Amino acid sequence: EAVYQPHLSSGINAEYGGDDAEEGFKFAPSTFIPGIDEASINYDDIWKNKDESENFPQKYDAELIKELKRGEVEGEIRVQVDDLMRQELKNLKAAIERDKGKKGKKGKKSGKKKGKKMTGGKKGKKYKKGEKGRKRKDLTAGKSIESLYEELVKEGILVQYPKVKVSDFMGEYSYLGTTLRQANIEPMPSLADVRRVITEYGILPMGSQTVHETAPFIKSLLIAGPHGTGKRMLVNAICSELGANLMDLTAENICGKYPGKAGLTMLLHLVMKVGKLLQPTVVYIGNAEKTFIKKVPKNDMSDPKRLKKELPKIIKKMTAEDRIIFIGTSLTPWDGDVKGICQVYQKIILIPRPDYASRYLLFKELILRMGGRISATLDLSSLAKISDGYTPGHIMSAVKHVLTERRVQQLLRKPLTATEFVTPLARVDPIYKEEEEQFKAFYDKTTMGKKRQDLLKTEVEEK
């Protein structure tokens, strides 16, 4: 993680006489560097000067294998030799004791000591660990993993998902971000930033056990944004890129399943057991704010607060060996208790309205994918400007509405124009700036948001 701290100016600044301290981001030491250094040294020692010109089929090197196995054999033989030496030493001690006539006395003393240890009150206290173990006993010890998997599928907890690539989440970088920061305005993240963060937090660590245990441990994510911004699409993309199992613990999905406290315990036990044995696993919770909603509506019969007490406990018990990640999505995160949400979700990712560059890219790529053609009569720039406030979902619906099968066949005679897309866009309400401000206000109340505000204040004060 990046740590903001001042560092001494050097290089070009020193050359031009600048001796003031320059501020900037300094990255913490990477935990992967020692492994890379070790691999580099290994390459220099073994492979760098090795002549492989006559080894076109890349056959094995017998000497390298012998050297590798020699250490393993030596370790195994050393254990056997140590056992033999201990036995020989024991026999020698027994012979000496027999000669001195003291073997019987020592046997009685050791017997008494053993008896005291077995019956002593202090020893009894250690059985508390056993009691803890009994509390955590396996509720499905006699069942195979196949039967547990089948049960979750039949109950609709373990679900299928459409194959989506993370690159399908289209969006450009915010080219005005630096300009806005210079004017002391904190810009919203761009869609490209969201795609990058999802990759770094949700895909890269989960794809490798080594990376998962070495990189910062991400247990849970909350993806929040207006309707049509692609929250569920990102969840499907994470699962597709990882080839992961998807468990759906949305309140509406688990309503009426595994009733009662014992049933909920069994449900979570099944999810975690199958998830750990068949890693990687994504646990999805839709409308995540409902779990921590302040007042449940009378017409909501899904019991949304059912997981409120159990989720923090489960996430707290997760270790780096468990390639399981909890991902929640939310349309209105401010409806839930901020403290509870921050307790469960380690990272909160806001998906903003697409900016001009992202809208231009979305129209261009979606029209081409739907069989359309970009011609001089189609003013994409104007189309991107008038569609401010519309989400990627709105834009996709508009493109689908215009590019019917019949319209695609007419493209050679009648090219596309920007006005054709105005009518379908006008039928839906855009995302207004007030709603975007609500997301900003919610984020500022979270733990991550407060840290961000402190960092920005430090930057302003240092300037």
N, C-alpha and C positions, 0 to 999 in steps of 0.2 A: 504494500500500500504506500501511496505517496505521502511523504511527510513534508509539510511546508516549514522551512526554516531558512534563515539567512546564511549565505556562505560567502567566503571571501572572493572578491573578483580576481580574475586572472586572465591570461591569454591576451585577447584583443584589448580588453579594458586596461590592463597593465601596460600594454604597448603604447596606448594613447594617453597614458598618464592618469587614468582613472584609478584611484586608490580607495574609493568608498566601497562599503559592503554592498553587494548586489543580492537582491532577494529572489527566490525562486523555489521550485519544487525539487526536493532531493529524495530519490527513491531509496527505500530501505534495502539492505543487502539481500540478494536473492538466495533462497535456499537451494536452488538448482545449480549454482555456480560450482560448488565442490564436486558434484557428480560429473559436470561437463569437463572440469579440469582433470579429473581422474581418467575419464575416457580419452582425453587428448594425450595425456602422458602414456597411457596404455598403447595408443596408436603410434606415438613416437618410438616407444621401446620395441614394439613387435612388428608393426606393419609398414612403417614409413620406408625403411631401407630393404624391405623384403622383395626379392625378385619374383614376380608372378607372371613373367612373360611366357613361360612354358606351361602355365597352368590355366589354359583357356576354359576347360570345363569346370574349373573351380572345385577340384577334388579336395578332400580333407587333408590336413597336415598332420601326419602321424606323430611328429615330435611335439607339436603343441598339445595334442590330446594326451600324450604320455606325461607331459609336464603337469597338465591340469589334474589328471587322475592320480599322479604320484603323491600329490599333497593329500588327496582324499584317502588313499590307501594308507598313507603314513599316519593320518589321524585315527583311522579305524584300528590299525595295529597297535598304536600307542595306548588306546583304551584297553585292548586285550592284554598288553604287556603290563600295564598298571594294575589290572585285576590280578594277574599272576603274581606280581611283586607283593601286592597286599596280602594275598593268601600265603605266600612264602613267609612274609614277616609275621603273620598271625601264627603260623606253625612254629616258627622259631621262638616266639614269646611263650607259646604253650609249652614247648619243651623245657625252656628255662624255668618256668613256674613249677612244672612237674618235678624238676630236679631239686628245687628248693622246698617243695612240699607246701606251697602257699596257694595252690590253685583253689582248694576247697573254701578257704576263708574269703578270698576275693569274690567267689561266686555268691556266697551268702550276702555279703555287703551290697553287691550290685543288685541282688534280688530285692533286698529291703528298699533300696533307693527307688527301684522301679515301682515297687508297690506303693510307696508314698506318692510318687508322681501320678500314678493312675487314680488314687483315691483322694488326692488333695483337693481342697475347696477351690484353689486358684485355677486348677485345671478345668473345673466345671464351667467357668465363665466363658471359656473359649467356644462353647457350643452355640453361642449366639450367632456365629457365622452360619451354622447349619440351619438355624431357624430362619435366617434371611433367605437362604437358598430355597427353603421349602415354600416361602411366600412367592418366589419367582419361578415356580415349577412350570414345566411346559404343559400347557392346557391341551395340546394335541400331540402328545408323545407317541401314541399308537398309530397315527395316520401318516401315510406317505405324502410327499410333497406334491405328487400328481393329483391326489384326491383333494388336497387343500386348494390347489390351483383351480381345479374343476369347480369346487364349491364357490370360490370367489367369482368365477365367470358366470355361473348360474344365477348368483345373486345380483349380478350387474355391477359389482364393485370393480372387478378387473375388466377394463373395456378396451375395444379397438379404437384406433385413431387413424385419420387420413395421413398418408405419407407426404410430408411437407419439408422442403429444405429451408434452412435459415436464410439463405440468399433470396428466397421468394418474398421475404419481408422487405419490400423495396423502400428506399428512402435515401436522400442525399445528406451530406454534411451541412452544418450551419456555417455558411461562409461569413456571416455577419457577427458571429459570436464574440470574436476578439474586439470588434469595433464597439459592441454594446458594453462589454466589460470595461473598456477604457472610459466609457461615459457613466460608469458606476451603475450599470443596469445588468442584473443577472439574467441571462437569456435562458429560455427553456431548452432542454436537450433536443437534438434533432432525431429523426427516425434512424439515421445511420449510427448515432450514439447509442440508441436503444439496442440495435442489432449487435453492436460490439459488446455492450455490457452483458447481454443475454449469453453471448458466446463465452465470455470470460468467466461468468459466474455459474451458468447452468450447463454448459456443454464441455468445455475443456477439462475442468476438474473431475467431472463424472465419467469421462471417457477413458481414464486411466487410473488404476488403483494407486500407482506410484505418485502421480500428480495429486490425486485426491488426498493422500496422506501427507504430502509435502507442502502443497500450496495452502493458502488461507482456507480454513474449513468453512464452507458455505452450507448451512443446513436448510435454509428456507428463503424463498423469494416471494414478494408481493408485487404483482404487475397491475398497476392501476391506470385507468384512462377512460375517456368517453366511449360511448357505443360506436363500434365499427372501426376501432383503431388497431385491431388484430391481437388482442390479448390471448384468446384461445388458440389462435394460429401459432403464436410463439410457443405455447405449451406443447402443441402437436409437433412443432419444429424441433424442440428439444428432445422429445421422445423419438422422433424419426432419426435424428442425427446420432443418437446414442443406441438405437435399437432397444429402448427400455420398455419395461412394463408400465402401464398407466393405471393407477388406482384412483377411482373417483369417489371422494368422500364429501361431495357437495351435499348440503343439508337435504335438498329435495331428493337426491339419489338414495340416501341411506334412511329416509323416512319410512318407518314401518318394518325395517330390517334389523335383525338382532335386537329385539326390544329389551328394555330394562337395563339395569347397571351391569349385570352379569353378561348380557348380550353385547353391550358396548365393549366390555373388556375382551370378550372373545373376538369381536370384529377387529379391534386394534391389534390384538395378538396375531390374528391371521394375516393382516396387512403387513405387519413388521416382520413376521417369520418368513412369509413367502418373499417379501421384498428383499430381505437379507440373503436368502438362499438363491434367489434368481436376480442378482444385481446386473445392471443398474435399474433403479425403480424411481418413478416419478409419482408422487402422491398429490393429486389435484383437488383443490377446494375452490369451487366457484362461488361467487358472491361472498367473498371471505369476510367482508365487514359484518355480515349477519351473525357470525359466531360471537361477535363482541358488541352487538347492537344494544343500545341503551334501553329501548323499550320495544318489545316484540309486537307487531301489529296483530290485532284480534283475528284478522282473516288469514294469517300465516299459520298453517297447521303442520309445517315441516319441522318444528322444534329446532330452530337454527342454532340455539345455544347449547346443543347437546355435547359438542366437543370442546366447550370453553375451558373446562378444568383439565381435560386429559391431554390436549395438544401441547401445552408448555412442558408437561412431564415427559412426554414421549421425545420431544425435540431435545430436551436437556440430557436425556440418556443416550442420545446418538453419539457415536464415536467416529473417528476418521476412517475406520475400517468399513463403515456402512456407507455404501454408495447409494444412498437414498436422499432425495431432496423433496421437500414440501413446497409446492407452488400454489399460491392463491391468486385469484383475479378479482378485481373490484371495479364497479361502475361509480359507486359513491362511498369512498373510504371514510369520509367525514361522518357517516352515520354510525360508525362503530367507535368504541372506546380506544383512543390513541395509545394509551398505556398498554392495553391488552394486545393490540395489533403489533406494537413494537416488541413485546415480550415473545411473541411467536415468530414473527417474520424478521429475519436478520437483515435483509436488504430490501428496500422499497424502490421500485422502478416506475417512474411516471412516463406514460406515452402521450406526447403532446399532439396538438393538431399539426398536420403536415405544413411546412413552410412552402414558399414559392418554388424553390428548387425541387423539393420532394414531390409537389403536385405536378410539376412539369414532367418529371421522370415517370410518375405513376400513369399519367395520361398516355405518354409516348409508349411505354412498355405494354400496358394493358391493351391499347388499340392494336398493336402489332401481334400480341398473343391471341387476340380474338379474331384474327384474320383480316384486320383493317390495314389501310395503307396511309402513310403520312405523305401528304402532297402540299403544294404551295397554297391551296385553298383552305387548308386547315391551320388556323393561327393558334398554335399550342401555347404561345406566350400569353395571349389575351385570355385563353381558356384557363390557364393556371392562375391568372390574376383574379378573375371573377369567381373562382371556386374557393376563395379564402374561407376557412372555417369548416369546410367539408372534410370528412375523414376518408381514409383509404377505402373503407367499406362503401361509403356513399359514391365515391368515384367509380369503383368496380361495378356497382349496380347501374350507374348511368351508362357506362360503356356497354354492359350486357344488354341494356334496354335499347340502345341505338343499333348495335351491330348484330342484328338478327341475321338468320341465314339468307333471307331474301335481300337484305341491305348489302351484305357482303358480295352477293352476285352482281349487284348494280354498281359496284365501286368503279369499274372501268369507264362506265358512261357518266356516272354521277359521283364525283369525289366527295369525301367527307368535308363538312364545314363545322366551325365551332358552335354555331347557333343550334345545331342538332342536339348538343349535350346540355343546353341550358334548360330545356323543358323538364327532363327527368331530375335534374338537380334542384329545380325550383319546387318540386313536389315534397322534398324533405327539408326538415329544419337543420341548419348548420349548427356547429358547436360555437356558441357565442363566447366572447372574451370573459364574461362573468363566470362561466362554468370553469374555464381554464384557471381563473384566479382562485376558485375554490380548491382546486387541486394543489395550487401553489401554497395556499394557506394551510391546507392539511399537512403538506410535506414539511413546512416550517415548524410544525408542532412535534414532528417525530424526532427520534434521537439523532438520525442521520441529518435531518434538516437543521437541528440546533448546532451540530458540529460544523456544518457548512456555514451557518451564519457567523459563528465564532471565528472561523477561518477568514471569512471576508472582512470582518471587523479588524482582525489582526493586520490584513493586507492594507486596509485604509489607514490605520494608525501608523504603520511602518512607513507609509509614503509621506 
